[in-house]
Amino acid sequence: MQETPVTQAVIHASDTDFDATVLASEEPVLVDFWAPWCGPCKMIAPALDELAGEYAGRAKVVKIDIDQNRATALKYHVRSIPMLLLFKGGQVQATQIGAVGKPVLAQMIDKAL
């Protein structure tokens, strides 16, 4: 299975820039906690790419690799992936665990707009 290239619209965050990228964001932020070895994470990647493009300027889509950024994963109690958190004003507004379709993810963002 070939991995779909990530568009420029999806932001890759790390432990060091998470607060500035996500918590300080003016727009709602959908954060995908994922890992390169996670099959379901790869399944939802194309939907996240599309959403990042469709919501550009209104909301952000951020991915954070839990293997590389353990402190952030621990802080948000990530126990299974993919785990998606929607942040608005620095606070978690919604949580989705497991691979879901694009409409569910779009609905999460729409509720925060």
Order of alpha helices (4+ residues) and beta strands (2+ residues): beta-beta-alpha-beta-alpha-beta-beta-alpha
